[in-house]
Amino acid sequence: MKRSKCVRLLLENGANPNHVLSGTKMTPLHWAAFYQDTATIRALAIKGAELTFDFQDCSPVCVAGFRGHRVIVNLFLKLFFRDINLDEYDEKPRPTLSDAVSNFYQFVNKEMGGKDNTE
């Protein structure tokens, strides 16, 4: 049986969508975020799951973010924070490592009075 079907069956029969596992301090939303399980996240949200900070003071959104699950972070934003869209923040080009090194060199050069002390 698929995880999401199992979760829906449990929820339909009274399971707590905010249950915290004593060993890990993770809720079902934490696990769904960890495994990128969009169907389970939706099912839990419909049944009243909350974005708790039980696991190492980290919410399910944090878990998704730390694991690089951008789609899951956006899903959480749509389900729990309807007015926020991460895609709006991607309009600016991100600096490259080369840009960062160049900026650092310019800063150091300026601080040293314009002298080239790289010898």
Backbone hydrogen bonds, N-H to C=O, Kabsch-Sander energy under -0.5 kcal/mol:
donor,donor_aa,acceptor,acceptor_aa,energy
6,C,2,K,-2.3
7,V,3,R,-2.7
8,R,4,S,-2.5
9,L,5,K,-2.4
10,L,6,C,-2.4
11,L,7,V,-2.8
12,E,8,R,-2.7
13,N,9,L,-1.0
14,G,11,L,-1.7
15,A,10,L,-2.5
19,H,16,N,-1.5
21,L,19,H,-0.6
21,L,26,M,-2.4
25,K,21,L,-2.8
31,W,27,T,-2.0
32,A,28,P,-2.6
33,A,29,L,-2.4
34,F,30,H,-2.4
35,Y,31,W,-2.3
36,Q,33,A,-1.0
37,D,32,A,-2.7
38,T,36,Q,-1.2
41,I,37,D,-2.1
42,R,38,T,-2.5
43,A,39,A,-2.2
44,L,40,T,-2.7
45,A,41,I,-2.4
46,I,42,R,-2.4
47,K,43,A,-1.4
48,G,45,A,-1.6
49,A,44,L,-2.6
52,T,50,E,-1.6
55,F,58,C,-0.7
56,Q,54,D,-0.9
57,D,53,F,-0.5
57,D,54,D,-0.6
58,C,55,F,-1.8
63,V,59,S,-2.1
64,A,60,P,-2.3
65,G,61,V,-2.6
66,F,62,C,-3.3
67,R,63,V,-1.7
68,G,65,G,-1.3
69,H,64,A,-2.9
70,R,68,G,-1.6
73,V,69,H,-2.2
74,N,70,R,-2.6
75,L,71,V,-2.1
76,F,72,I,-2.7
77,L,73,V,-2.3
78,K,74,N,-2.3
79,L,75,L,-2.6
80,F,76,F,-3.0
81,F,76,F,-0.7
81,F,77,L,-1.4
84,I,81,F,-2.1
88,E,85,N,-1.4
89,Y,86,L,-1.7
90,D,87,D,-1.3
91,E,88,E,-0.8
100,A,96,T,-2.1
101,V,97,L,-2.5
102,S,98,S,-2.4
103,N,99,D,-2.8
104,F,100,A,-2.4
105,Y,101,V,-2.5
106,Q,102,S,-2.4
107,F,103,N,-2.2
108,V,104,F,-2.7
109,N,105,Y,-2.8
110,K,106,Q,-2.3
111,E,107,F,-2.5
112,M,108,V,-1.7
113,G,110,K,-1.6
114,G,109,N,-2.8
115,K,112,M,-0.7
117,N,115,K,-1.0
